[in-house]
Amino acid sequence: MSNRRTDHDFESDDLLMNEEFDDLDDAVEDEEQEERSVRARAFNMDMRHRIEDRLEERRLKKELNEYEFFDLDDDEILH
């Protein structure tokens, strides 16, 4: 009779441990998912900054080119 009770106790302990491992596994998966999400956001922000920098550089080059073609003669300066 005591063997049955002991076997039963072990089985319930095993079930509890399995649930704990499942919970731990779920927690680890959630952390990994969050970490991937953070890395993806950081990558996207980095890419966005690069694109914005390139656009700003193009805008400035275009503006500079416009000034190069803007020719003022010294005789025609308005006062």
C-alpha positions in Angstrom: 0.0 0.0 0.0 2.8 2.4 0.8 4.3 1.8 -2.7 1.2 2.9 -4.4 1.1 6.1 -2.4 4.8 6.8 -3.1 4.4 6.1 -6.8 1.4 8.4 -6.9 3.3 11.1 -5.1 6.2 10.9 -7.6 3.8 11.1 -10.5 2.2 14.3 -9.2 5.6 15.7 -8.5 6.7 14.9 -12.1 3.6 16.6 -13.4 4.3 19.7 -11.3 7.9 19.8 -12.5 6.7 19.4 -16.1 4.4 22.4 -15.7 7.3 24.4 -14.2 9.5 23.5 -17.1 6.8 24.4 -19.6 6.3 27.8 -17.8 10.1 28.3 -17.8 10.3 27.4 -21.5 7.5 29.8 -22.3 9.2 32.6 -20.4 12.5 31.9 -22.2 10.6 32.0 -25.6 8.9 35.3 -24.6 12.3 36.8 -23.7 13.8 35.7 -27.0 10.9 37.1 -28.9 11.2 40.4 -27.1 15.0 40.5 -27.8 14.4 39.8 -31.5 11.8 42.5 -31.5 14.1 45.0 -29.9 16.9 44.2 -32.3 14.5 44.5 -35.3 13.4 48.0 -34.0 17.0 49.1 -33.5 17.9 47.9 -37.0 14.8 49.7 -38.5 15.7 52.9 -36.7 19.3 52.7 -37.9 18.1 52.1 -41.4 15.7 55.0 -41.2 18.5 57.4 -39.9 20.7 56.3 -42.8 17.9 57.0 -45.3 17.2 60.4 -43.7 20.9 61.3 -43.9 21.0 60.4 -47.6 17.9 62.4 -48.3 19.3 65.4 -46.4 22.6 65.1 -48.3 20.8 65.0 -51.7 18.7 68.1 -50.7 21.8 70.0 -49.7 23.7 69.0 -52.9 20.7 70.2 -55.0 20.6 73.5 -53.1 24.3 74.0 -53.6 23.9 73.3 -57.3 21.2 75.9 -57.5 23.5 78.5 -55.9 26.3 77.6 -58.4 24.1 78.4 -61.3 22.8 81.6 -59.7 25.1 84.1 -61.3 25.2 87.7 -60.1 27.2 90.3 -61.9 28.8 92.9 -59.7 27.1 95.6 -61.8 23.6 94.3 -61.2 23.6 94.1 -57.4 20.6 95.8 -56.0 21.0 98.0 -53.0 
